[in-house]
């Protein structure tokens, strides 16, 4: 359509004079003509038919993918795969109406081959699909005329169309070990068109602009203001302009890998090089293009290796900014350190994916923070805030160590008024602000993630228990899983369970302790600032192992310590009633020194006795050989030394050392 709407259906000379020519290179097609085209060619009906065919093969349905190509149970077999490809090749124009149908057609073809379905891959490639896809991607004089309507109406459909074309191109190479198919596909495309689109994607995403220090600083300032006013987050990255370049880069990498595999299969000394329609290879085309986009996509695209049949295949994928920004390294290390490694393959894989689901929930929670006003800036600078808080904690303690004189004339340590007091107060206010921001970030981030994980486990345990009860009672009614969800649980139970979960979450109380110590250090006494440098344990895995060595088996240590208290109490009663005269009679508490009461005697044995290398024998006066209780006294000293100094203390040390060994083995 190259002309505007006529005044009459029958053309005459006057009508020809009133015709308004449309320059499709600069102007969009009028809406009236678009509506006429839509009605004439039944565009809506075609979209529905294509979506129906797509849904038939949804979920990598290999049986339906092959059945659409060939129906062996019918007398006449209809090749719908060929029909859809031929339909796509009929498009010579690209505007607001045809773009929607082209997108539906490309999505349909993508579902035809994903899985992969090698038969459909081979057939689609044989119909010269590469040339059709390059026409969609081409920015030359001809196709640009067809895309003018899209460009002048925002261009969103044009980018979606290009993304779908590249997605189909990548899907045609997925798991394709028939090198003849890949070689044929390469011979039907134009690599310079793909490379130009990769560079265009890079530039249109704002990554190819020349910037200076002032512009970077201004951009950072505007970003902070935006996080405070209206944060945007990462958005839908799989539909942005940069995704087009990532898809083309992945196609290049896959084709290069297949050339290497083909070279190894043939055992050639010369490298295998496949050429495009213009006789150029991938490396030749990339050498002529800018290097910056290639380096960027090389850092953006990651790879894993999967077993597909008897072969190992490299799979490339885009690493989203959402994952880079929102996935802490400590969470990834925790998954690697705690995943099952000794069970069967099925158990290990299931455990790994369960933990990865937790990482996905963590990414979603942090992304929600990035989209929340105020919290966005706290999350964005969470790591610098942690380092700044650690530096401030060491600075304030170093200042106390070198510049402050304490007045010890009362029970509360105070700082002498003056300049030192003003500096200390300023640093105290700063550390309160830093700790408060970190606590907010921790409460809205890791704490919510922990509660989400705990609630999912709680619901799963209730469902499993209901399933076991149902099987034990031979019930024919299925378990209603919705009845055990958090939403169906009464609010008092939800609140009480949540508080119990938080009570078991030690990192939450650790952050709360740092915040409380910052307030106590500012308003009560600077003594509380000494706890702040303990934050260093969060920055070093080795120091964290020291803490875990005590906390991991904390229950065993507490039980051992409780038993030790009981044994010390038994020795205290023995000493109080039998050996009180062996204590220092000239002590501060009169006859019997600290053993004039049973409580003081127990405290003496707990504090001084356990700190002596020889036990209570180093504190008590030596017995006289002529004394009637000399044998009992020697038995008391030896038993105290053997049971408490050697046995119990070494049990405590052994538990801690064994925990170190377990942590090292897990790593």
C-alpha positions in Angstrom: 0.0 0.0 0.0 1.7 3.2 -1.2 -1.2 5.6 -1.4 -3.7 7.2 1.0 -7.5 6.8 1.2 -9.5 7.8 -1.9 -12.6 9.9 -1.9 -14.5 7.4 -4.1 -14.2 3.7 -4.9 -14.2 4.5 -8.7 -11.0 6.3 -9.7 -11.1 9.4 -11.9 -8.9 12.3 -12.7 -10.1 14.3 -9.7 -9.5 11.5 -7.4 -6.0 10.9 -8.6 -5.3 14.6 -7.9 -6.6 14.2 -4.4 -4.4 11.1 -3.6 -1.9 11.7 -0.9 1.3 9.6 -1.5 2.8 8.0 1.6 6.5 7.9 2.1 6.9 4.6 4.0 10.6 5.4 4.8 9.5 8.4 7.0 5.8 8.1 7.7 3.7 5.4 9.4 0.8 3.8 7.5 -2.6 5.5 8.4 -4.8 3.6 10.9 -7.6 3.3 8.3 -5.4 1.4 5.9 -4.2 -0.8 8.7 -7.8 -1.7 9.7 -8.7 -2.4 6.1 -5.7 -4.8 5.7 -6.5 -6.5 9.0 -10.1 -7.2 7.8 -9.1 -8.2 4.3 -6.5 -10.8 5.2 -8.2 -12.1 8.4 -5.1 -11.4 10.5 -6.8 -12.2 13.8 -7.9 -15.6 12.6 -4.4 -16.4 11.5 -3.0 -15.5 14.9 -5.4 -17.8 16.6 -4.6 -20.7 14.3 -0.9 -20.2 14.9 -1.3 -20.0 18.7 -3.3 -23.3 18.5 -0.5 -25.1 16.7 2.0 -23.6 19.1 0.0 -24.9 22.1 -0.2 -28.4 20.6 3.6 -28.7 20.8 4.0 -26.8 24.1 6.4 -28.3 26.7 8.7 -30.0 24.2 6.0 -32.5 23.1 8.1 -34.6 20.8 5.1 -36.7 19.6 3.1 -33.8 18.5 6.1 -32.1 16.9 6.6 -35.0 14.6 2.8 -35.6 14.1 2.4 -32.0 12.7 5.0 -32.9 10.1 3.7 -36.3 9.2 0.5 -38.2 10.2 1.1 -41.9 9.6 -2.4 -42.9 10.7 -4.0 -40.7 7.9 -4.4 -41.6 4.3 -3.2 -38.1 3.3 -0.4 -36.6 5.4 -0.4 -32.8 5.7 3.0 -31.2 6.5 2.0 -28.3 8.7 5.6 -27.5 9.5 6.2 -26.7 5.9 3.0 -24.8 5.6 4.0 -22.5 8.5 7.4 -21.9 7.1 5.9 -21.1 3.7 3.5 -18.8 5.3 6.3 -16.9 7.0 8.2 -16.6 3.7 5.2 -14.9 2.0 5.6 -11.7 4.1 7.2 -8.9 2.0 5.9 -6.1 4.2 6.4 -5.4 7.9 4.0 -3.1 9.7 1.9 -3.0 12.8 -0.5 -5.7 11.5 1.9 -8.1 9.8 4.4 -7.8 12.7 1.9 -9.5 15.1 1.3 -12.4 12.7 5.0 -12.7 12.0 5.7 -12.9 15.8 3.1 -15.6 16.2 4.6 -17.5 13.3 8.1 -17.3 14.7 6.8 -18.4 18.2 5.0 -21.3 16.5 8.2 -22.5 14.7 10.2 -22.1 17.9 7.9 -24.6 19.6 8.1 -26.9 16.6 11.9 -27.4 17.1 12.6 -26.9 20.8 13.4 -30.0 22.8 15.1 -30.5 20.3 13.1 -32.1 17.5 15.9 -32.9 15.0 13.5 -33.8 12.2 11.7 -30.5 12.3 15.1 -28.7 12.6 16.3 -30.4 9.4 13.1 -29.7 7.5 12.8 -26.0 8.5 16.5 -25.4 7.6 16.0 -27.1 4.2 13.3 -24.5 3.3 15.9 -21.7 3.3 14.6 -20.2 6.6 18.0 -18.4 7.2 17.3 -16.0 4.3 13.9 -15.2 5.6 15.2 -14.5 9.1 18.0 -12.3 7.8 15.3 -10.3 5.8 13.6 -9.6 9.2 16.9 -8.5 10.7 18.2 -6.6 7.8 18.5 -2.8 8.1 19.2 -2.3 4.4 17.3 0.1 2.1 14.6 -2.3 1.1 13.5 -3.9 4.4 13.9 -0.5 6.2 11.1 0.7 4.0 8.9 -2.0 5.3 9.8 -1.4 8.9 9.2 2.4 8.7 5.7 2.0 10.1 7.1 0.1 13.2 9.9 2.6 13.7 7.6 5.6 13.6 5.2 4.1 16.1 7.7 3.4 18.8 9.6 0.4 17.5 8.7 -2.0 20.2 7.2 -4.5 17.8 10.3 -4.4 15.7 12.5 -5.3 18.6 10.2 -8.2 19.6 10.2 -9.4 16.0 13.9 -9.4 15.8 14.3 -11.1 19.2 11.9 -13.9 18.0 13.9 -14.3 14.8 17.1 -14.7 16.6 15.4 -17.0 19.1 14.3 -19.3 16.3 17.9 -19.2 14.8 19.3 -20.4 18.1 16.6 -23.0 18.5 17.5 -24.5 15.1 21.0 -25.2 16.5 19.9 -26.5 19.9 21.3 -30.0 20.4 21.9 -30.4 16.7 24.5 -33.0 16.1 23.7 -33.3 12.4 26.5 -31.1 11.2 25.1 -31.0 7.6 22.0 -29.2 8.9 24.1 -26.6 10.7 26.3 -26.1 7.7 23.3 -25.6 5.5 21.8 -23.1 7.9 25.1 -21.2 7.9 25.1 -21.1 4.1 21.6 -19.4 4.0 22.3 -16.5 6.3 24.3 -13.3 6.1 26.7 -13.0 9.0 27.2 -9.3 8.5 23.5 -8.7 9.1 23.7 -10.6 12.4 26.9 -8.8 13.5 25.3 -5.4 12.6 22.2 -6.3 14.8 24.5 -7.3 17.6 26.3 -3.9 17.5 22.9 -2.1 17.2 21.6 -3.9 20.2 24.7 -2.9 22.2 24.4 0.8 21.1 20.6 1.0 21.6 21.0 -0.3 25.1 23.1 2.8 26.0 26.3 0.9 26.4 28.2 2.2 23.4 28.1 5.9 24.3 31.3 7.8 25.0 31.3 9.1 28.6 33.6 11.1 30.8 34.2 11.3 34.5 31.7 14.2 34.9 29.0 12.4 33.0 29.5 9.2 35.0 29.3 11.1 38.3 26.2 12.9 37.1 24.6 9.6 36.1 25.4 8.1 39.4 23.8 11.0 41.2 20.7 10.8 39.1 20.6 7.0 39.7 20.6 7.7 43.5 17.8 10.3 43.2 15.8 7.8 41.1 16.2 5.1 43.7 14.8 7.5 46.3 11.9 8.8 44.2 10.9 6.1 41.7 13.1 3.0 41.4 12.9 0.9 38.3 14.7 -2.3 39.1 16.0 -4.5 36.3 12.7 -4.8 34.3 12.1 -7.6 31.9 15.6 -8.3 30.7 14.6 -11.2 28.4 12.6 -8.8 26.3 15.0 -5.8 26.2 17.1 -4.6 23.3 20.3 -6.2 24.7 18.7 -9.6 24.6 18.9 -9.5 20.8 22.7 -9.1 20.8 23.0 -11.9 23.4 21.0 -14.3 21.2 23.2 -13.5 18.2 26.4 -14.0 20.2 25.1 -17.3 21.5 24.4 -18.4 17.9 28.0 -17.5 16.9 29.4 -19.5 19.9 27.2 -22.5 19.1 28.2 -22.5 15.4 31.9 -22.2 16.3 31.6 -25.1 18.8 29.9 -27.3 16.1 32.7 -26.5 13.7 35.3 -27.7 16.3 33.2 -30.9 16.9 33.0 -31.5 13.2 36.8 -31.1 12.9 37.4 -33.6 15.7 34.9 -36.1 14.1 36.7 -35.9 10.7 40.2 -36.0 12.3 41.4 -33.2 10.0 44.5 -31.2 10.7 43.0 -28.2 9.0 40.3 -26.4 10.8 36.7 -26.7 9.6 35.3 -23.4 8.5 31.7 -22.9 7.4 30.8 -19.9 5.3 27.7 -17.8 5.0 25.8 -16.9 1.8 28.4 -14.2 1.0 31.3 -16.6 1.5 32.5 -15.2 4.9 33.2 -16.9 8.2 32.2 -15.9 11.7 35.7 -14.9 12.6 36.2 -12.8 9.5 33.0 -10.9 10.1 33.8 -10.3 13.8 37.3 -9.0 13.0 35.8 -6.2 10.9 33.4 -5.1 13.6 33.9 -3.2 16.8 35.6 -5.1 19.7 33.7 -3.5 22.6 30.3 -5.2 21.9 31.9 -8.6 21.5 33.8 -8.2 24.8 30.6 -7.1 26.6 28.6 -10.0 25.3 31.4 -12.4 26.1 31.1 -11.3 29.8 27.3 -11.3 29.8 26.9 -14.8 28.3 27.8 -17.8 30.5 28.0 -21.5 29.7 27.3 -24.9 31.3 27.8 -28.4 30.0 25.0 -30.9 30.0 24.8 -34.6 29.0 22.4 -35.1 26.1 22.4 -38.8 25.2 26.0 -40.0 24.8 27.4 -36.5 24.2 28.2 -33.5 26.3 26.8 -30.3 25.0 27.7 -26.7 25.9 24.7 -24.6 26.7 25.0 -20.8 26.6 22.7 -18.4 28.4 22.6 -14.8 29.4 23.5 -13.9 32.9 20.8 -11.4 33.9 21.7 -8.2 35.8 18.9 -9.2 38.2 21.0 -12.2 39.2 24.3 -10.3 39.3 23.0 -7.6 41.5 20.7 -9.6 43.8 22.5 -12.8 44.3 25.0 -12.5 47.2 28.2 -14.6 47.0 27.7 -16.0 50.5 24.4 -17.5 49.3 26.0 -19.3 46.4 28.8 -20.5 48.7 26.3 -21.8 51.1 24.6 -23.8 48.4 27.9 -25.3 47.3 29.0 -26.1 50.8 25.7 -27.6 52.0 24.5 -29.5 48.9 24.2 -33.3 49.2 27.3 -35.0 47.8 27.2 -38.6 49.2 23.7 -39.8 48.2 22.5 -41.2 44.9 22.3 -39.1 41.8 18.5 -38.5 42.1 18.8 -37.3 45.7 21.8 -35.1 44.9 20.1 -33.5 41.9 16.8 -32.9 43.8 18.6 -31.4 46.7 20.6 -29.1 44.4 17.5 -27.9 42.6 15.7 -27.3 45.9 18.5 -25.1 47.1 18.6 -23.3 43.7 14.8 -22.6 44.1 15.7 -20.9 47.4 18.3 -18.8 45.5 15.6 -17.8 43.0 13.3 -16.7 45.9 16.2 -14.7 47.3 16.7 -13.0 44.0 13.0 -12.1 43.8 13.0 -10.6 47.3 16.0 -8.5 46.6 14.5 -7.4 43.2 11.4 -6.4 45.1 13.6 -4.2 47.3 15.2 -2.7 44.2 11.6 -1.7 43.1 10.7 -0.2 46.5 11.2 3.5 47.2 13.9 4.1 49.8 14.9 0.4 50.1 16.3 0.5 46.6 19.2 2.8 47.6 19.8 0.8 50.8 20.1 -2.4 48.8 22.2 -0.8 46.1 24.8 0.3 48.6 24.5 -2.6 51.0 28.0 -3.9 50.5 29.7 -0.4 50.8 27.6 0.2 53.9 29.0 -3.0 55.4 32.6 -2.1 54.7 32.0 1.5 55.9 30.5 0.2 59.1 33.4 -2.2 59.7 35.9 0.6 59.1 34.0 2.9 61.5 33.9 0.3 64.2 37.7 -0.1 64.0 38.2 3.7 63.9 36.1 4.4 66.9 37.9 1.7 69.0 41.3 2.9 67.7 40.3 6.4 68.8 39.3 5.1 72.2 42.6 3.3 72.4 44.9 6.2 71.6 43.2 9.5 72.4 40.6 9.1 75.2 41.2 9.2 78.9 38.7 7.5 81.2 37.5 8.8 84.6 37.3 5.7 86.8 36.1 7.5 89.9 32.6 6.0 89.6 31.1 2.7 88.5 30.4 3.9 84.9 33.3 4.6 82.6 33.0 8.1 81.1 35.0 10.1 78.6 36.5 13.3 79.7 34.6 16.3 78.2 36.3 18.2 75.5 37.2 17.8 71.8 37.6 14.1 72.3 34.0 13.8 73.5 32.7 15.7 70.4 34.7 13.5 68.0 33.5 10.4 69.8 29.9 11.6 69.7 30.1 12.3 66.0 31.6 8.8 65.3 28.9 7.3 67.6 26.1 9.0 65.6 27.6 7.8 62.4 27.8 4.2 63.5 24.2 4.3 64.7 23.1 5.4 61.2 25.2 2.8 59.5 24.0 0.0 61.8 20.3 1.1 61.4 20.6 1.0 57.6 22.2 -2.4 57.7 19.5 -3.7 60.1 16.7 -2.4 57.8 18.4 -4.1 54.8 18.9 -7.3 56.8 15.3 -7.3 58.1 13.7 -6.7 54.7 16.1 -9.0 52.8 17.8 -12.0 54.5 15.2 -12.2 57.3 12.3 -12.3 54.9 14.1 -14.9 52.8 14.8 -17.0 55.8 11.1 -16.8 56.9 9.9 -17.7 53.4 12.2 -20.8 53.4 11.1 -21.8 56.9 7.4 -21.4 56.1 7.7 -23.5 52.9 9.4 -26.2 55.0 6.7 -25.9 57.7 3.9 -26.2 55.1 5.7 -29.1 53.4 6.0 -31.0 56.7 2.3 -30.6 57.5 1.4 -31.8 54.0 3.7 -34.8 54.4 2.2 -35.6 57.8 -1.3 -35.4 56.3 -0.2 -37.7 53.5 1.2 -40.3 55.9 -2.0 -40.1 58.0 -4.1 -40.5 54.8 -2.2 -43.6 53.8 -2.3 -45.1 57.3 -6.1 -44.7 57.4 -6.5 -46.1 53.9 -8.4 -42.9 52.9 -9.7 -42.6 49.4 -10.0 -38.8 49.5 -6.9 -36.8 48.4 -5.2 -34.4 50.7 -6.4 -30.8 50.4 -3.0 -29.0 50.1 -4.7 -25.6 50.3 -5.9 -26.3 53.8 -2.3 -26.5 55.0 -1.1 -23.3 53.4 0.1 -20.2 55.4 -3.0 -18.3 54.2 -5.4 -20.8 55.8 -3.5 -20.9 59.1 -5.1 -18.7 61.9 -3.2 -15.4 62.4 -2.2 -16.1 66.1 -0.5 -19.4 65.0 1.2 -17.5 62.1 2.5 -14.8 64.5 3.7 -17.3 67.1 5.3 -19.5 64.5 7.0 -16.6 62.9 8.4 -15.4 66.3 9.7 -18.9 67.0 11.4 -18.9 63.6 13.0 -15.5 64.2 14.2 -16.7 67.6 16.2 -19.5 65.9 17.7 -17.1 63.3 21.0 -16.2 64.9 22.2 -13.7 62.2 19.1 -11.6 62.9 20.1 -11.3 66.6 23.7 -10.7 65.6 22.6 -7.6 63.6 20.3 -6.6 66.4 23.2 -6.9 68.9 25.4 -4.6 66.8 22.6 -2.0 66.5 21.9 -2.2 70.3 25.6 -1.8 71.1 25.8 1.3 68.9 23.0 2.9 70.9 24.4 1.8 74.3 27.8 3.0 73.3 26.5 6.5 72.5 23.9 6.9 75.3 25.4 4.8 78.2 29.1 4.1 77.9 31.7 3.7 75.2 32.5 0.3 76.6 29.8 -1.2 74.3 31.8 -0.1 71.2 34.2 -3.0 71.7 31.6 -5.4 70.3 31.4 -3.6 66.9 34.7 -5.1 65.4 33.1 -8.5 65.6 31.5 -7.7 62.3 34.8 -8.8 60.7 33.6 -12.4 61.0 31.0 -11.7 58.3 33.7 -10.8 55.8 36.0 -13.8 56.1 35.0 -17.4 55.6 37.9 -18.6 57.8 36.8 -16.4 60.7 33.2 -17.5 60.1 34.4 -21.1 60.6 35.8 -20.1 64.0 32.3 -18.9 65.0 30.6 -21.9 63.4 33.0 -24.3 65.3 31.4 -23.0 68.5 27.8 -22.4 67.3 27.3 -25.5 65.1 27.5 -27.9 68.0 26.3 -25.4 70.5 23.8 -27.8 72.0 26.5 -30.4 72.8 28.7 -27.7 74.3 25.8 -26.4 76.5 24.9 -29.9 77.7 28.6 -30.6 78.5 28.9 -27.3 80.3 25.7 -28.1 82.3 27.1 -31.5 83.3 30.4 -29.8 84.4 28.5 -27.4 86.6 26.8 -30.3 88.4 30.1 -32.0 88.9 31.7 -28.8 90.2 28.8 -28.4 92.6 29.4 -31.9 93.9 33.1 -31.0 94.6 31.9 -27.7 96.2 29.7 -29.6 98.7 32.6 -32.0 99.4 35.0 -29.1 100.0 32.6 -27.0 102.0 31.9 -29.7 104.6 35.3 -31.5 104.7 38.1 -29.1 103.7 37.0 -25.6 104.7 40.0 -25.3 107.0 42.4 -25.8 104.0 41.4 -22.5 102.5 43.2 -19.3 103.3 42.0 -18.3 106.8 43.3 -14.8 106.3 41.2 -14.1 103.2 38.8 -11.2 102.8 35.7 -13.2 103.8 36.9 -14.4 107.1 37.4 -18.1 108.1 37.5 -20.3 105.0 38.4 -17.5 102.5 35.8 -17.7 99.7 34.4 -21.0 101.1 32.6 -19.7 104.2 29.3 -20.2 102.3 28.4 -23.0 99.9 27.6 -20.5 97.1 31.0 -18.8 97.5 32.7 -22.2 97.6 31.0 -23.2 94.4 31.9 -20.0 92.6 35.5 -20.4 93.8 35.7 -23.9 92.3 34.1 -22.7 89.1 36.3 -19.7 88.5 39.7 -20.1 90.2 39.7 -23.9 90.2 39.2 -24.4 86.4 41.8 -21.8 85.6 44.6 -23.5 87.5 46.8 -26.0 85.7 46.7 -28.3 88.7 43.1 -27.7 89.8 42.2 -26.9 93.3 45.4 -28.3 94.6 47.2 -25.1 93.5 44.8 -22.9 95.6 44.3 -24.9 98.8 46.9 -25.1 101.5 49.0 -28.3 101.3 47.9 -31.0 103.7 49.9 -32.1 106.7 50.9 -35.8 106.5 49.9 -36.2 110.2 46.4 -35.0 109.4 43.7 -37.6 109.6 42.1 -36.4 106.3 45.3 -36.3 104.2 44.2 -39.3 102.1 40.7 -37.9 101.5 42.3 -34.5 100.6 44.7 -36.2 98.1 41.7 -38.0 96.5 39.8 -34.7 96.3 42.7 -33.0 94.5 43.4 -35.9 92.1 39.7 -36.4 91.2 39.1 -32.7 90.6 42.2 -32.6 88.3 41.3 -35.7 86.4 37.6 -35.1 86.0 37.4 -31.3 85.4 40.8 -30.1 84.2 41.6 -33.1 82.0 38.3 -34.8 81.1 35.7 -32.1 80.8 37.8 -29.3 79.4 39.3 -31.6 76.8 35.8 -32.8 75.9 34.9 -29.2 75.1 38.1 -28.7 73.1 37.4 -32.0 71.3 33.9 -30.9 70.2 35.2 -27.6 68.8 38.1 -29.3 67.0 35.8 -32.0 65.5 33.6 -29.2 64.3 36.5 -27.6 62.6 37.3 -30.9 60.9 33.7 -31.3 59.7 33.7 -27.8 58.3 36.9 -28.5 56.5 35.6 -31.7 55.1 32.4 -30.0 53.8 34.5 -27.4 52.0 
